[in-house]
Amino acid sequence: MHGKHRVLAKQKLSEEVYRMEVEAPLVALERKAGQFVIVQCDDDYAERVPLTIADADPIKGTVTLIFQTVGASTHRLALKEPGDEIVLLGPLGNPTHIENFGWAVCVGGGIGLAPLHPIALALKAAGNRVTVISGARTAELLIMQKELNAIADRNIVVTDDGSAGAKALVTVPLAELCRENPPPDIVITLGPPIMMKFCAETTRPFGVKTLASLNTIMIDGTGMCGGCRVSVGGQTKFVCVDGPEFDAHLVDWAQMMSRLGAYKPREKIDHDRCHLEIAAEAAASAAETAGGRR
């Protein structure tokens, strides 16, 4: 479903992470766990940004998007306020295959905790024992904890600096769980590519089936542009139509991360410029307010 959709609510979760509730009744009705949408800030000429659906309410007709301001487009999206409109296309991608596996471990890192939520919810509804591993650099970046705690049989929290939970990487508790007898029946991981890669390397020696939800460069979201191509088991796949979930043990992580790095210098320029512009606007607004008080 494609068209303009009204922003209903916006919340700043941390310095650069936002939650946005958008009116999209058809998407809310059709979406399944693991699917995503393409968002454009203004019109058909704006950059198309893939965002995973963090939650949906088919009764209210809304979808919830959680995103991090990385480049110019996500910074522009963060400036949208309730009542503004955005262009939204979806739901796209193949939904997560849900069944009663037995014991499912869901590993999320940073912003990846948002798309982890509907997957963990669907796995629990299917009768699985669900263990969540929530990881982030700091406590401030640890999102969706209330929602994940309500779902999971156990939520293991780790942070890089130890400001919440244990001071460790997500692979530490993941390895401990894999050493249990029996080990998990399935592991699903969402987060930075380097995190997902090492989750795959952690589970590989134990033979635990591991799925990774990939977030690659994407333009049209329909398989035509080829920008999201990855190599999986030696075969070329397109994340937007063949994924976004793939066998993590078969993904060519080096190739994927190399392609993702192509636009990092430009993203940093846009990121820094947007922050300077926001700071300048805030200073101008403060000066104008102060002048009005004289």
N, C-alpha and C positions, 0 to 999 in steps of 0.2 A: 504494500500500500504506500503510495507516494503522495505528498502534498504538504501544505503548510499546517503546522500544528502549534497550538498555543501553549506557552509556558505557564504552568499553574503555580509552581513554587520553586524556590531556589534556596539552598543552604550551603554555606561555606563550612566544610568539614575540617579543613586544615589550611595552611598557608596557600596551597596550590591545588587542593582537591575540592570539588563541588558536587553536590547532589541536586539533580534537577528533575522535577516531576512535570511530565508533558502530557497534554491531552491527545490521545491517539487510540480511540476506541477499537478500531479494527485490528491494529497491531497488538493491543492488549488481549484481544480475544483469541488471536491466532498464534501468538508467540509460544515457544516451548523453551525449556531450560537449555542453555548453551547457545541460543541464537543471538544475533546482533542486528543493529540498524545502522544505516548511513545517515549522517546528519550534516546539513549545510546551514550556516548561520543566517544567510540572507536570501540568496536566489540561486538559480542554476549555474551561475558563473563562479560561485564561491567554492573553496576546497571542500571535498567530500571526506568526512571523518568517520571511520568505523568505531562504533561504541557498543559494547555488550550491554544487553538489557539486564539491569541489576534486579529489577522487580517489576511486576505488572499487576494491575487490578482490573480484571475484566468487568466488574460491576461498576466501578467509577469510570472506566474507560481511560485509564492512565498507564503510562510506563514510567519507570524511574531509571534515570541515567546517572552514573557516577563517573566523573572524568577528571583527569589531571591537566593543568595548563602547561603544555609543553611548547607548542609553536604558536604562530599568529592566530590560527583558526580556533584553537581551544581557548586562547585568551579572549577572542571576540565572543565565543560562546558564553564564557563566564560573565560577560557584561550584560547578557540578556536578563531581563527582569520579568516577573509575573505580568502577563498580558501581552508580552512580545511574542512574535511568531518565529519558528524555525522550520526549515524543510527537513522532512524525515521520511526515509524509505526503509521498509522492512515488513515483517521480520525476514532476515536473510541467514544463510548458512544452514547446515544440518543440525538438528537438535541433538543433544546428548542422548546416547542410548541408555535408557533407564530400565533396570530390572532388579529383582532381588538377588544381588550377587552374594550377600551374606554380610561381609565386613568391608565397608568402603571407607577409604581414607582420602579426605579432600585437603589439598595443600594449597594455600593462597599466600601470595606475597604482595604487600603494598596495595596498589589499586586493583590487583587481581582478586582481592577479597570480595569485591563487589559482584563480579560475574560468578564467583564461587557460590554465592548465596542461593540462587534459584536451583543450581545443580544439587547442592546439599539438601535443599528442601525436597526436591523430587526424589532423591535417593532415599531419604527418610520415609517419605510417603509410600514408597514401594516396599517398605519393610526392612530396609537395611539397618544394620548397626553402623552409625556414622561417627567417625572421628575426624575432627577438623584440626589442622595445624595452621595457625594464624601467625604470619611473620611480617615484620616491617622494620625499617631502619630505626625508628623511634616510636614511643608511645603515641605521639601526636598523629602519626601516619597509620595507626592501627584502626581501620574502619570496620563497620558492619559487625561489631562485637555483640551488641545486644541481639541482633537478628540471628547470628550464628550460634550464640549460646542457647537460644530458644529452640534450635533445631538439633544440635549435635548431642550425642551421648557423652562426648568429651571434646573440649576445645583446648588444645595445647597452644599457649602463647609464647612466642619468642621474639626478641628484638635484638638488633645489632649492638645497641648500647646498653641493654639491660634495663631500660627505663620502664618496661612492662614485661611481665613473665620472666623467662630465663634469658640470659645473655647467650644467644646461640643462633646459628643459622637453622632454617627449617629442616635441613638434611639430618641434623642431629637427632631430633625426636623421630623423624621418619625412619632412620636406620634402626632405632630402638624398637619401633613397632614391627618392622620387617623381621627382627630377630625373634619375635614371639612365635609360639607354636600352638596353632597354625598362624602363618603370617596373614596380612590383609588379602582379601580376594581381588581388590582393585584399588588403584591409586589414581586420582585425577588431580592434576596440578595446573594452576593458573597464576601467572605473574611475570616478572621479568624473564626474558629468554635464558639468561645465564642461570637463574634459579631453577627453571624447568629442566634445563640440561642436566644440572647436578642432581635433581630429584630422580631423573631417569637413570643416571649412573649409580645412584644409591640403591634403587630397587632392582637393577639389572642382575646382580649376583644372586638375588633371592628368587628370581623368576616371577616376580609379581607384575601382573599386567598393569601398565601405566599409560594413561592418556594425558596429552598436553593440549591445551586450548591455545592456538597460536594467534598472535595479533601482529600481522605483517603490514607492510605498506599496501594500501588498497585504494583504488580510484573509483571504479564503477560498482563493485560488489556483485557483479553478475558473471564473472569469468571471461569477459571480453578483453580487458586491458592486459592481463598477464602480470600485472605489477605485484601480485601476492603469491607468485609461484614459489614453491619450496620443493626440496627433494626428500621423498619419504621412501625408504627401502629401495633407493636407486631409481625411483620413478618420479616424474614431474607431476606435482599436484598443485591445485589452486585453492588457497585457503578459503576464499569466499564461497565456492560451490562444492568443493570436496571436503571441506572442514567446517568449522575451525578446529575440530579435535582430530588428532592423529596419534598413532602409536608412538609414544615418546622415545622408545628404544630404536625406532627406525628413522627418526628425523635427522637430517643433516644439519646439525645445530651450527656448525662453523659457517656453512654457506648462508643460512638464514640470518645469522647475526651480522655477517659481512654486508648483506643487502640492506639490513635495517640501519647500518651505520652510514649509508651513503648520504643521508640528509641530516645527520647529526650536527655538522657545522652550521647549516642554515637554520636548524631548529634553535640552536643556542643563540644565534644572532637575533632571531625573531623573539625568543624568550626574553633576552636582556632588553631589547628595544621596547617590548610591551611593558615591562616593569618600569622602565624609565619614563614612558609616556604616562602610565598610571600615577607614578609619583609626582610628575610634573602637573598633571590635572588636579591631584589632591592638594598640592601646594598652591596652585592658582585659586582653587575653590576656597581654601582656608584664608588666603589673602583677601579675596573678595568679601568673604564673610566678616573678616576683621575690619575691612574698610567700611562696611555697612554699619558697624556699631559705633563708628566715630560720630 
